[in-house]
Amino acid sequence: MIRALLILAVLVPTAAQAKEAMPVKRQAVSYPPMAAQFGVSARCAMTFDVNGEGATENICGVCNTDAPARGEIAQAIANIFVNQSVSTIKSWEYTRGAPTKGVRTTLTYQLAEEDGSVSAKLEKPAPPVCNAGEIS
């Protein structure tokens, strides 16, 4: 059975953010190859700031996965997706001169069946608690 990759990124700005920093360049997310080997899907809640130059910073996030593992193994799998999400968001650019704090986005990494159907039902993770540039 061949499975395709279905990756979604949803930026959900608040009303205040819609008046401030606007995306100029957003690289699409890439499914982490290590996660594909395990056939795992994830939904990641990400938070970041946009500085006056339009660059993203203070990126953090938390991911829920459909991995059957628990404990440290489950956390290691979730961290694969968090790290991929952080790497992607670092490459995004926003309008200059409109610094914005606490931009939130949800990145969804799902594997689709040959017919395009998606089998994984992923819960939306709680917003991450960010600590000065650390991922959570």
N, C-alpha and C positions, 0 to 999 in steps of 0.2 A: 504494500500500500504506500503510495506516495503522498506525503503531506507537504502542503505549501505553507509558507510563512505569511501570516497576516499581522501587520504591526500598525497600531493606531496611536496617534498622539492628539490629545485634546487639550487645548489651552482654554482655560476658563477664567478670564479676567473678571475682577470685580468692577463695579461701575467706575470707581476712582481710577483703576488701572487702565480702563478703556480710554481715558482722557490723557494718559501719560505715555509711557514707553510702548511703542508698537513694533512688532516683529519686522525686521528688514530681511534677515536671512535665517532660515531654519532648516538645518540638515535633517533628513529623515532618520529615524532610529534604525539601527541594524540589530537583527536578532542575534544574541550572543551564541556563537557556535557551540560552546560547551553546553549550554542549556538545550540546544537543538538535539544534541546527542541523547539527552534524557527525555526528550519529548515533553518538556515542561512549558507551561504558559504562565504569564504573570501580569498583574496590574500594579502599576507603581504610582503613588502619590508623591509628587515632587514639588519643592518650594525653592525659590531662588530670588535674588535681587538683581536689578539691572542698574549698573552705575551710570554716571554722566556721559561716559564714552560709548554707551550702548552695549557694553559687554556684560555677560552674566557672571555672578559671583555668589558666594555663600550658598552653594547648591547642596541640598540635602533631600533625602527621600526615604520612603519605606515601601516595600513591595509585598503583595500577597501572591503566592504561587499555588498551582495545583499539584505540586510535588507530594508524593505519598510519604516522604520522609518527615521525621519530627526532630526537634531539638537542634543540636549543632549542625547537623547535615542540612536540615531545612533552612536554617539561617544562612549557611554557606551558599545554597542555591539562590535564595532571595538576594544575597549580596552580589551575585553575578549580574542580576538585573539592575540593582541599584547602581553598581559601578558603570554599566553600559549606559544607563540613563544620565548619570552625571557627565560622562564623557560626551554624550550627544548634546546636552544642554550647554556645555562649555563652548561648543562651536556656534551656538546661535548668536545673532546680532540683533540689536534693537536700535530704535532711533536715538540719536545723540541728544544730550541736553534734557532728557526727561527721566531722571533716576526714579526707580520704582522699587519699593520694598515688598517682599512677600508675594511675588507672582506665583501662582499655583497652576500646575498642569498635571494631567494624568496620562501616563504612557502605558499602553496595553500591548503586550506581546502574546499573540495567540497563534497556534498552529491550526491550519484549516485542512479539512479532508479534501480528497480529490474533487468532490462535488461542490466545494466551496463552503460547506457547512462547518460551523465551529462547535466543537463538543464541550470545551471547557467553560464552566460557569465560575467566574472569578468574582469574589467580593471586593468592593472598593475598600482599599486600606484607609485607616484613619489618617488625617494629615500628619506629616512628620513633625517631630519636635527638633528644631534646628539649634545647634550650638556652635556658633561662630565658625562656619565652614566645615563642620564635621558631618558625615552622613550618619543617619540614624537607622 
